[in-house]
């Protein structure tokens, strides 16, 4: 390994998963004194996502996209569930072989040989990276780090994107990120939940009460992939909400979150990245205490200043799961 070579950062997923990867890459670069290259795999999660952070990178920081062998990608649109994904087929495929290797825990030995660290959603794995590391793969973790935030801010400004950092003076807003979309359309992850896991709005109400929010007279801002439905769900439990008129895409939504005095997130990578912005800007953050009832989020994130709450999720039969 050439100590002057770039560390390869392998990432997958939607825009905020990519932003988490970039924040981790910046941290790794600062720690090791080496540059990085992002290699993006647009199909490997089983949903197709386009590469969204190209404007935040230099040409030298972008590696060729990764491929998923045995997959027909013609005509796919960003965010589309891939029905013919190899792991969803009964036939033998390259991806199936990789899954077997992972199940037998042989991949960890192979990765160690080639100098690859898998973050796996655990911050302690990020700390294992050193000057001998050749490559790093996800799931990447949220970071509250001044140097990382400063560098991200510079990149947002350079790309002419709304900069969500440095909004310390704006501390009036209560902001809720209500993830719906695929979470209400995908199959249930357990027999208790309707869909894949949609937060019961009662949870948001309880957190607002903890913050002495006057639920009867005050208004929260809501950011969501389905804002109209989100507003109705909040209204069902007596929470008045509004959609920020300037918020019409990911980048503007992140700036809305950056203005929050209190940010309440969902179980989502968007919420995790948004939480790092709010915390950087000296706001308070609430996140689920567990990953849908399993494990402790605080053990994974371990960021001082995040608050955790036991979230409830809507049961099957709730009307939200029948909306087209």
NUMILO-935523 format. One record per atom (N, C-alpha, C, O): x, y, z. Coordinates in steps of 0.05 Angstrom, whole numbers, plus 32768, in hexadecimal, padded with zeros to 4 digits. Each point is the difference from the previous one (the first is absolute). Layout:
<recs>
XYZ ...
</recs>
This chain:
<recs>
80117FE88000 7FEF80188000 801280198000 801180038011 7FE9800F7FDC 800F80197FFF 7FF280148013 7FE880067FFD 802880048016 7FF480128014 7FF5801A7FF4 7FF0800E800C 80187FF87FDB 7FF680177FF2 7FE77FFA7FEF 7FF580137FF5 80037FD4800A 7FE97FF97FF0 7FE68007800F 800080048018 7FEB7FFE7FD8 7FE68007800C 7FF37FE8800D 80037FE97FF7 7FEE801B801F 7FF07FEB800C 7FE67FFF7FF1 7FF280147FFC 80067FD37FFC 7FE87FFC7FF1 7FE87FFE8013 80007FEF8013 7FEC80227FE9 7FE880008011 7FE97FF47FEF 7FF7800C7FED 7FFF7FDD801B 7FEB7FF27FF1 7FE58007800D 7FFC7FFB8018 7FF280107FD8 7FE68007800C 7FE97FF97FEE 80027FFC7FE8 7FE680018024 7FE87FF97FF3 7FE98012800B 800480108012 7FE47FEC7FE3 7FE9800E800B 7FF9801B7FF4 800D80097FED 7FDF8004801F 7FF780197FF6 801280178008 80167FFD8009 7FE0801C7FF2 801180188003 800B8003801C 801880078002 7FD87FF58012 800B8004801B 80127FEA8009 801280058010 7FEA7FE37FE6 80147FEA8005 801B80087FF4 80157FFB800B 7FEA80127FDD 801880097FF3 800D80188010 801880018001 7FD78010800A 800B80168010 800D7FF6801A 8015800A8008 7FE07FE18004 800C7FF48017 801C7FF47FF8 80138003800F 7FEE7FF07FD9 80197FF57FF6 801480177FFC 80187FFC8007 7FE0801A7FEE 801280177FFC 800A800B801A 801880068003 7FD77FFD8011 8008800A801A 80157FED800D 8013800A800C 7FE87FDC7FF1 80137FED800B 801B80017FF0 80157FFD800C 7FE980077FDA 801880027FEF 801180178008 80187FFE8002 7FDB80198004 800F80188008 800D7FFB801B 801780078004 7FDB7FEC800E 800B7FF9801B 80197FEE7FFC 80148005800D 7FE97FE77FE2 80167FED7FFB 8018800E7FF4 80177FFB8007 7FE480177FE6 8015800F7FF3 800F80118015 801880027FFF 7FD9800B8012 800C80118015 80117FEF8013 801580098009 7FE17FDF7FFD 800E7FEF8013 80197FF47FF5 80157FFE800E 7FEB7FFA7FD9 80167FF17FF3 801380127FF0 80167FF87FFA 7FE180207FFF 801080127FEF 80007FF77FE3 801180087FF1 7FDC7FE78008 7FFF7FF67FE4 7FE680097FF3 7FEC8005800D 80157FFE7FD9 7FE880077FF1 7FED7FE87FFE 80077FEA8009 7FE2801A7FEC 7FEC7FEB7FFD 7FF480007FE4 800080147FF2 7FF67FD58006 7FF07FFD7FE8 7FE67FF28007 80007FEC800E 7FE9801F7FE8 7FE67FF48005 7FF97FED7FE9 800080097FE9 7FFB7FDF801E 7FF67FEC7FEC 7FE37FFA8007 7FFB7FF48015 7FF380137FD9 7FE37FFD8006 7FF57FE87FF2 80057FFB7FE8 7FEB7FF58027 7FF27FE97FF5 7FE280067FFF 7FF37FFD8015 8002800A7FD4 7FE4800A7FFF 7FEA7FEB8003 7FE980078004 801E7FE07FFA 7FEC7FEB7FFF 80017FEC8018 7FEE7FF08003 80278011800C 80067FEA8012 7FED7FFE8018 80017FEC800F 7FEF80297FF6 7FED7FFE8017 7FE67FF27FF7 7FEF7FFA8011 800D80017FD5 7FE77FF57FF6 7FED80167FF8 7FEA7FFA7FF5 801D801F800E 7FF280177FF6 801480117FF0 801680038009 7FE180077FE0 801380107FF0 8000801D8009 7FEA800D8002 802D7FFE8005 8003801C8007 8016800C7FEF 80157FF47FFB 7FE680247FFB 8015800E7FF0 8015800C8012 7FFC80038018 801B80037FDD 8016800C800E 7FF9801E8004 7FFE800F7FED 7FFF7FF9802C 7FF5801B8006 80148014800A 7FFA80188001 801E7FDF8006 80138013800D 801780087FEE 8014800A800A 7FE97FF17FDC 801680067FEE 8009801D8001 801880067FFE 7FD5800D8006 8007801C8001 801080088019 800D80158001 7FF37FD98013 800F80058019 801C7FF57FFF 800F80028013 7FF87FF17FD6 801A7FF27FFE 8010800C7FE9 7FF4800B7FED 80267FF28014 801180067FE9 80007FE87FEE 7FF97FEA8008 801080197FDF 80027FEA7FEE 80137FEA800A 7FFB7FE97FFC 801A80208013 80137FED800A 7FF57FEF8017 800B7FEC8008 7FDF801D8004 7FF47FF28016 7FEA7FEC7FF8 7FF47FF38011 8007800B7FD5 7FEB7FEE7FF6 800C7FE87FF2 800F80047FEC 7FEB7FE4801D 80087FE87FF3 7FEA7FF67FEE 7FE980088004 801C7FE77FE9 7FEB7FF57FEE 7FEB7FF28011 80067FF48014 7FE1800E7FE3 7FEA7FF3800F 80047FE18000 800A7FF47FEE 7FEE80008029 80007FE48003 7FE97FF37FF1 7FEB800C7FFC 80187FDB7FFC 7FEB7FF27FF2 7FF67FE98011 800E7FF58011 7FD980037FEA 7FF47FE9800C 7FFD7FEB7FEA 7FEF80037FEE 80207FE88013 80017FEC7FEB 7FE67FF17FFE 7FF37FF98014 800580027FD3 7FE87FF07FFB 7FE680108002 7FEB7FF48003 801780277FFC 7FE880118004 7FFB80107FE7 8012800D7FF5 7FD57FF28001 7FF780117FEA 7FF7801B800B 7FEC8001800E 802280147FEC 7FFB801A800B 7FF280137FED 7FFB80188007 7FFE7FDF7FE2 7FF480117FEC 7FE4800A8009 7FEF7FF18009 800D802A7FF4 7FE6800C8006 7FFB8005801D 7FEA800A8007 80297FF1800B 7FFB8005801D 8000801E8005 800F800F7FF5 7FE07FF9801E 7FFF801C8009 80098001801D 7FFD7FEE800F 800E80297FF8 800B8004801B 7FEA7FFB8015 7FEA800A7FFE 801D7FE68016 7FED7FF98015 7FEF7FE87FFA 7FEF7FF98010 80167FFB7FD9 7FEF7FE97FF7 800A7FE6800D 80177FF97FFF 7FD67FF9800D 80047FE5800B 80077FED7FE9 7FF07FFF7FEC 80267FF28016 80097FEF7FEA 7FF57FE48003 800A7FF08011 7FE180097FE0 7FF27FE68004 80127FE97FF7 7FFE7FEA800C 8013801A7FE0 80107FEA7FF6 801C8000800C 80137FF57FF5 7FF080188023 80198000800E 80097FE38006 7FF07FF08008 802A800A7FF2 80097FE48002 7FF97FF1801A 7FF97FE98000 800880268017 7FFA7FF38019 7FE37FFA8004 7FF87FF28012 7FF780197FDC 7FE37FFA8001 7FF97FE97FED 7FE87FF97FFE 802B7FFD7FF5 7FFC7FEA7FED 800A7FE6800D 801280008010 7FE27FEA7FE9 80087FE6800B 80187FF47FF2 800D7FEE800A 7FFA801D7FDE 80167FF67FF1 801B8007800D 800280138010 80137FDD7FE9 801B8006800A 800A80197FF2 7FFD80037FE7 800F800F8028 800B80197FF4 801980088010 80067FF58015 8009801D7FDF 8018800B800D 7FF9800C801B 800E7FFC8014 7FDC80137FED 7FF8800D801A 7FF87FEB8014 800680038018 7FED7FE77FDF 7FF97FEA8013 80197FF3800C 80017FFA8017 801380037FD8 801A7FF4800A 800C80128015 800B7FF78014 7FF480247FE6 800B80138014 7FF17FFE801A 800C80038015 7FD97FFA7FE9 7FF07FFD8018 80087FE88011 800180018018 80047FE97FDA 80087FE7800E 801B8004800E 80057FF88016 800E80157FDB 801A8006800C 7FFD80118019 800E7FFC8014 7FDF80187FEB 7FFB80118017 7FF47FF08017 800880038017 7FE67FEB7FE2 7FF27FEF8015 80157FEE800E 7FFE7FFC8018 80157FFA7FD9 80157FEF800C 80168010800D 80147FF5800B 7FEA80267FF4 80138012800D 801C7FFE7FF3 80148005800E 7FEC7FF37FD9 801A7FFE7FF2 8008801C7FF5 801880057FFC 7FD4800C8000 8006801A7FF4 801180118012 801180107FF7 7FEC7FED8023 801080118013 801D7FF97FFE 801180128002 7FF57FD57FFA 801C7FF87FFC 800C800A7FE6 801780097FFF 7FD87FF67FEC 8009800A7FE6 8005801E8001 8013800A7FF5 7FDB80048019 8003801D8002 801880088010 800E80137FFA 7FF87FDD801B 801880068010 80197FFD7FF0 801380108002 7FED7FDC7FEC 80187FFB7FEF 800480187FED 801780087FFC 7FD380037FF9 800480167FED 7FFE801B800D 7FFF80157FF2 80017FEC8029 8001801A800E 7FE780107FFF 800180197FFE 7FE87FDA8004 7FE6800E7FFF 7FF37FFF801B 7FFF7FEB800E 7FF6802C7FFB 7FF280028019 7FE280047FF9 7FF980117FF0 7FF67FDF801D 7FE380037FFD 7FF5800F8018 80037FF68017 7FF180217FE4 7FF580108017 7FE97FF1800C 7FFE7FFF8019 7FF07FF77FD7 7FE97FF0800B 7FEE800F8013 7FF47FF48011 800B80277FEC 7FEE800F8012 800A8004801C 7FF180078012 80297FF37FF3 800B8002801B 801880138000 80147FFB7FF1 7FEA8019801F 801580158000 801B7FF58008 8015800A7FF7 7FEC7FE2801B 80197FF48008 80117FF57FE9 801880018000 7FDA7FF67FEB 800E7FF67FE8 800D80177FF1 80157FFC7FF3 7FDF801B800E 800C80177FF3 801B8007800D 801380087FF2 7FEF7FF48028 80188007800F 80177FEC7FFA 801780068006 7FE27FE37FEE 80157FEC7FFA 801080077FE7 80157FF47FFB 7FE1801F7FF6 800D80077FE7 801B800E8005 800180118012 80137FE77FE0 801B800C8003 800E80037FE6 7FF47FFC7FEA 8025800C8016 800F80057FE8 80047FE87FEE 800780027FE9 7FF47FE68022 80037FE77FF1 7FE67FF87FF1 80007FEE7FF0 7FEA80208016 7FE67FF87FF4 800080077FE2 800880167FF8 7FEE7FD87FF8 7FFE80047FE4 7FE480097FF7 7FFD80117FEF 7FEF7FE4801E 7FE480067FF8 7FEE7FFE8018 80057FF38014 7FE4801B7FEA 7FEC80018015 7FE47FFE7FF4 7FFA800C7FEB 7FF57FE38021 7FE47FFE7FF6 7FED80048017 80077FFF8017 7FDF80077FE2 7FEB80078014 7FF67FE88010 800B7FEA7FFE 7FE0801B8012 7FF080188002 800E8016800F 800C7FFB8015 7FF4801D7FE1 800F8016800C 7FF0800D8017 7FE77FFE8000 8027800F8012 7FF480098019 7FFE801F8000 8011800D7FF4 7FDC7FFD801B 7FFE801E8003 8016800A8011 80087FF48014 800380237FE5 8017800C800E 7FF9801D8007 7FF780107FF0 800E7FF88029 8000801C8008 801D80078005 800B7FFB8015 800180127FD7 801D80058000 8004801B7FF3 7FF780047FE9 8016800F8025 8002801B7FF6 800F80027FE5 7FF8800E7FEE 801E7FE28010 801080017FE8 7FF07FF47FE8 8002800B7FEA 7FEF7FE0801B 7FF07FF47FEB 7FEA80137FF7 7FFC80047FE8 7FF68009802C 7FEB80137FF9 800A80187FF1 7FF380097FED 80258001801B 800C80177FF2 80067FF97FE3 7FFB80107FEE 800F7FD8800D 80077FF77FE5 7FE67FFC7FF0 7FFF80077FE8 7FED7FEC8024 7FE77FFD7FF2 7FF3801A7FF8 7FF680047FEA 800B80108028 7FF5801A7FFB 800E800D7FE8 7FF3800B7FEF 80287FF38010 800F800B7FE9 7FF77FF37FE6 7FFE800D7FEB 7FFD7FD98016 7FF87FF17FE8 7FE480087FF7 7FFB80027FE8 7FF38001802B 7FE480097FF9 8001801B7FF2 7FF480047FEC 801B800F8020 8002801B7FF4 800D7FFF7FE5 7FF6800E7FED 801F7FE38010 800E7FFE7FE6 7FEE7FF47FEA 800280077FE9 7FEC7FE78020 7FED7FF37FED 7FE780117FFB 7FEE7FF77FF2 80108020801B 7FE980127FFE 7FE77FF2800A 7FEA80037FF5 80197FED8020 7FEA7FF3800E 7FFA800E801A 8013800B800C 7FD47FF57FFE 7FFA800D801A 80117FF48016 80007FE78004 800F8029800A 80127FF68015 7FF17FFE801A 7FF68014800B 80077FD38000 7FF07FFD8018 800F8006801A 7FF480008015 802680037FE8 801180058018 8002801D8007 7FFB80127FEF 800E7FF48029 8005801C8008 7FE780108004 800080187FFD 7FE97FDB800B 7FE7800E8004 7FFB8004801E 7FE97FFE8009 802C80068007 7FFD8002801D 7FEE80168009 7FF37FFE8015 800B80177FDB 7FEF80178009 7FE37FFA7FFC 7FEF800E800D 800A7FDF7FE3 7FE37FFA7FFB 7FF87FE98012 80067FE97FF9 7FEC801D801D 7FFA7FEB8013 7FE380028009 7FFA80008018 7FF480027FD5 7FE480038006 7FEF7FE87FFA 7FEA7FFC800B 801F7FF47FE3 7FEF7FEC7FF4 80017FE4800E 80147FF78009 7FD47FFD7FF8 7FFD7FE48007 7FFC7FF27FE5 7FED80067FF2 80247FE78007 7FFE7FF27FE6 7FFE7FE28005 800F7FF4800F 7FDE80007FE2 7FFC7FE38001 80067FF57FE5 7FF6800A7FEC 801B7FE18013 80027FF17FE7 7FEF7FE78002 80057FEF8011 7FE7800F7FDE 7FED7FEA8001 80047FEF7FE7 7FF780077FEA 80177FE3801A 80057FEE7FE9 7FE87FEF7FFA 7FF67FF18012 800080107FD6 7FEA7FF07FF7 80087FF07FE8 80107FED8002 7FE6801A7FE6 80097FF37FE7 80027FE28001 7FEC7FF38005 802C80037FF7 80047FE37FFF 7FFB7FF3801B 7FFA7FE88001 800780278015 7FFC7FF4801A 7FE27FF88004 7FFB7FEE8010 7FF3801E7FE1 7FE47FF78003 7FF87FEE7FE9 7FEA7FF48000 802780097FEB 7FF97FF07FE9 800E7FE48001 7FF57FED7FF5 802280128018 800E7FE68000 7FF37FED8014 7FF280088012 80137FDE7FEB 7FF57FEC8012 80098004801D 8015800C8005 7FDA7FEC800E 80068003801C 80197FF28008 80057FEA7FF7 800B8023801A 80187FF3800B 7FFA7FEE8017 80107FEE8007 7FD980168006 7FF77FED8015 7FE180018001 7FF480137FF5 80007FDB801A 7FE37FFD8000 7FF28017800E 7FE880037FFE 8027800D8011 7FF48016800F 7FFC80197FEF 7FED800E8002 80277FF77FEC 800080187FF0 7FED7FFD7FE7 7FFD7FEA7FF5 7FF8802D8004 7FF580027FE5 8016800B7FEF 800F80118008 7FF37FE57FDF 801680097FEF 801B7FF8800C 80027FED800F 801280227FE9 801B7FFA8009 8008800E8019 80167FFB800B 7FD980177FFE 8005800F8019 7FFB801E7FFD 8013800F7FFB 7FD47FF9800A 7FF9801D7FFF 7FFB8009801D 7FF07FF4800E 801D80227FF9 7FFE800A801B 7FE380078007 7FF3800E7FF1 80047FEA8026 7FE68008800A 8003801E8008 801280068010 7FDE800C7FE5 8003801C8006 7FFD8007801E 800980168008 7FEB7FD88007 7FFF8005801D 801C8003800C 8004800F8013 800F7FE37FE1 801C80028009 800A801C7FFD 800C800B8013 7FEF80027FD6 8009801B7FFC 7FF380138014 800C8012800B 7FDA7FE97FFB 7FF180118013 800D7FFE801C 80028014800E 80057FD47FFA 800C7FFC801A 801B800F8003 8006800B8015 800A7FF47FD6 801A800E8000 7FFC801E8001 800E800E800F 7FDE7FFC7FE2 7FFB801D8000 7FF78009801C 800880158009 7FE97FDA8005 7FF78007801B 801880018013 800180108012 80127FDE7FEA 801980008010 800F801B7FFD 800D80098013 7FF180027FD5 800D80197FFA 7FEF80198007 800680167FF7 7FE47FE58018 7FEE80168007 7FF4800E7FE8 7FFB80188001 80027FDA7FEA 7FF4800A7FE7 7FE280028005 7FF37FEC8008 8001802B7FF3 7FE380048003 7FF27FF47FE8 7FFC800D7FEC 7FFC7FD98016 7FF57FF17FEA 7FE6800D7FF5 7FFA7FFE7FE8 7FF7800F802A 7FE6800C7FF8 800380197FEF 7FEE80077FF1 802880088012 8001801A7FF3 801980037FEE 800080127FEF 80147FDE8014 801980037FF0 80007FEF7FE8 7FF17FED7FFD 8021801A7FF0 80017FF17FE6 801D7FF67FFC 8013800E8005 7FEF7FD87FF3 801A7FF57FF9 800380017FE2 7FED80017FF1 802C7FFD8007 80067FFC7FE3 80047FE27FFC 800E7FF3800F 7FE780037FDB 80037FE47FFA 800F7FFC7FE6 7FFA800E7FEC 80197FE08014 800F7FF97FE8 7FFA7FE27FFB 80027FF08012 7FF680097FD6 7FF87FE57FFA 80017FFA7FE3 7FFF80127FEF 80047FD4800A 7FFE7FF87FE4 7FE380007FF7 7FFB7FFE7FE7 7FF28003802B 7FE480037FFA 7FF480158013 7FF17FF88012 801580227FEA 7FF980148014 7FE280038005 7FF880068016 7FF77FF77FD6 7FE380038004 7FF67FEB8013 7FF080068012 80187FE17FE9 7FF87FEA8012 800B8005801C 7FF37FFB8014 8026800E7FED 800D8005801A 7FF080158010 7FFC7FFD8018 7FFC80187FDB 7FF08015800D 7FE67FF5800C 7FF880078016 7FFB7FE87FDB 7FE77FF48009 80047FEE8018 7FF080018013 80257FEF7FEC 80067FEE8017 800580108019 7FF77FF98016 8018801D7FE7 800580118018 7FE6800D8009 7FFC80038018 7FF480067FD6 7FE6800C8007 7FEF7FED800F 7FF080088012 80117FDE7FE7 7FF07FEC800E 80057FFF801E 7FEE7FF8800F 802A80107FF9 80067FFF801D 8002801D800B 800C80048016 7FE9800F7FDC 7FFF801B800A 801980117FFC 80028015800D 80107FE37FE1 801880107FFA 7FFB80117FE7 7FFC7FF57FEB 800680258018 7FFE80127FE9 801B80027FF3 80158005800D 7FEC7FF77FD8 801A80007FF3 7FFE800F7FE6 7FEA80047FF5 802D80048000 8001800D7FE6 80187FF57FF1 80147FF7800B 7FE9800A7FDB 80167FF87FEE 800E801A7FF8 7FF480137FF6 80267FED800E 800F80187FF8 7FFE80057FE2 80067FEF7FF0 7FF180298009 7FFB80067FE4 801A80017FF0 7FFF7FFC7FE7 801780088026 801A80017FF2 800C7FE47FFD 80147FFC7FF3 7FDF7FF0801A 800A7FE58000 7FF37FEF7FEA 7FE97FF98002 802780017FE9 7FF47FF17FEA 80137FEA7FF7 7FF97FF17FED 801E800C8020 80127FEA7FF9 80127FF98018 7FFE800D8015 80127FDF7FE8 80117FF68015 80118017800D 800180028018 800C800E7FD7 801380148009 7FF280168010 800A80098015 7FDE7FFF7FE2 7FF18015800F 7FF57FF4801A 7FFF800E8015 7FF97FD97FEA 7FF67FF28018 80167FFF8016 7FFA80048018 801E7FF67FE0 80167FFF8013 8005801B800D 800780028017 7FF580147FD9 8004801A800C 7FEA80078014 8005800D8014 7FE27FEA7FE6 7FEA80038013 80087FF2801B 7FFC800B8015 800E7FDD7FE9 80087FF18017 8017800E800E 800180008019 8011800C7FD8 8016800F800C 7FF780188010 800F80098011 7FD980017FEA 7FF68017800F 7FF27FF88019 7FF68012800F 80087FD47FF7 7FEF7FF78016 800D8005801B 80187FFC8005 7FD7800E800D 80088001801D 7FFD7FE4800B 80107FF78011 7FDB7FFB7FE6 7FFB7FE48008 7FF97FF17FE6 7FEE80077FF2 80217FE48009 7FFB7FEF7FE9 7FF87FE4800A 800E7FF38010 7FDB80037FE6 7FF67FE58007 80017FEF7FE7 7FF280067FEC 801E7FE58014 80047FF07FE8 7FF17FE68000 7FF47FF88014 800D7FFA7FD6 7FF57FE57FFD 80177FED7FFF 801780088001 7FE37FDE7FFB 80157FEC7FFC 800880017FE3 7FF47FF17FF0 801F80208009 800680057FE5 801C800C7FFE 8009800F8012 80067FEA7FD9 801A800C7FFC 7FFE801E7FFB 8012800F8007 7FD87FFA7FED 7FFB801D7FFD 7FFF800D801C 800C80158004 7FE57FDF800E 7FFF800B801C 801B7FFF800D 80078013800F 80087FD87FED 801B7FFE800D 801280167FF6 800E800D8010 7FF27FF87FD6 801180157FF5 7FF5801B8009 801080128008 7FD67FF27FF7 7FF48019800A 80068005801D 800580178008 7FFC7FD48008 80068003801C 801D800B8004 800480118012 800E7FE77FDE 801C800B8002 8000801E7FFA 8010800E800C 7FE07FFA7FE1 7FFE801D7FF9 7FF580108018 800B80148008 7FDE7FE38002 7FF3800E8017 801380018018 80038016800C 800B7FD47FFA 801280008017 801880127FFB 8008800E8013 80027FF37FD5 801680127FF9 7FF8801D8004 800F80118008 7FD77FF57FF2 7FF6801B8002 7FF48006801C 7FF180138004 80177FDB800F 7FF98004801C 7FE27FFC8007 7FF6800B8014 7FFC7FE67FDB 7FE47FF98005 7FFF7FE6800F 80137FF28003 7FD480078007 7FFC7FE6800D 7FF47FEC7FED 7FF080077FEE 80187FE08016 7FF87FEB7FEE 7FF27FE9800F 80097FF98016 7FE17FFD7FDE 7FF47FE8800A 7FFF7FEB7FEA 7FF880057FEA 80117FE2801D 80007FEA7FEE 7FF47FE7800E 7FFF80008018 7FF97FEC7FD8 7FF77FE7800D 80157FF48011 801880007FF9 7FE07FF5801E 80137FF48012 800A7FE57FF6 80157FF6800A 7FDD7FFE7FE3 80087FE67FF6 7FFA7FFF7FE2 7FF280117FF5 80197FDB7FFE 7FFB7FFB7FE3 7FE77FEE7FFF 80027FE87FFF 7FE780258000 7FE67FF28000 7FFF7FEB8016 7FF87FE97FFB 8010801F801D 7FFD7FEE8017 80187FEE8005 80007FF18013 801480107FDC 80177FEE8004 801A80118004 800680127FF1 80097FE78024 8019800D8006 7FFC801D8009 7FE9800A8001 802D80038007 7FFF801B8009 800D80137FEC 80177FFB7FF8 7FDB80197FFF 800B80137FED 8018800F800C 801480067FF2 7FEB7FFF8028 8016800E800D 801A7FF07FFF 8016800C8000 7FE87FD98000 80187FF07FFD 800D80027FE5 80187FFD7FFD 7FD780097FEF 800A80027FE4 800B801C7FFB 801680047FF5 7FDB80118013 8006801B7FF9 8014800C8014 8014800C7FF8 7FE67FF28021 801180098017 8008801D7FFD 801780078007 7FD8800A7FEF 8006801D7FFE 7FF4800E8018 7FE87FFE8006 802880118009 7FF780108016 7FED80157FF6 8006800D7FEC 7FE37FF68021 7FED80157FF8 7FE87FF67FF1 7FEC800F7FFD 80147FD87FFA 7FE87FF47FF4 7FEE7FF58017 800A7FF48013 7FDC80107FEA 7FED7FF58013 7FF17FE97FF3 7FFA80017FE8 80007FEA8027 7FF37FE97FF5 7FE57FFB800E 7FFE80048018 7FEF7FF37FD9 7FE57FFD8009 7FF57FE57FF6 80067FF87FE9 7FE97FFB8027 7FF47FE67FF7 7FE980067FED 7FEB80088008 801A7FF37FDF 7FEC80067FEB 7FEB7FE97FFE 80067FE98004 7FE280207FF6 7FEA7FED7FFA 7FFC80017FE1 800580147FF4 7FF07FD68001 7FFC7FFE7FE3 7FE37FF87FFB 7FF47FF1800F 8002801A7FDB 7FE37FFB7FF9 7FFB7FE27FFA 80107FF37FF3 7FD980038016 7FFA7FE47FFB 7FF37FFC7FE5 7FF780137FF3 800A7FD48003 7FF37FFA7FE7 7FE280068004 7FF57FFC8015 7FFE800C7FD5 7FE480088002 7FFC801E8002 7FEA800A7FFB 802B8005800B 7FFF801D8001 7FFB800A7FE3 800B7FF47FED 7FE680218010 7FF880097FE6 801880097FEF 7FFE80007FE7 801980078025 8016800A7FF1 800B7FEB7FEC 800D80067FEC 7FEE7FE0801B 800B7FEB7FEF 7FEE7FF97FE8 80087FEF7FEF 7FE1801E8010 7FEE7FFB7FE9 800080187FED 7FF37FFE7FEB 801B8017801B 800280187FEE 80127FF97FE9 80167FF68004 7FE0800F7FE4 80107FFB7FE8 801480167FFA 800F7FFF7FED 
</recs>
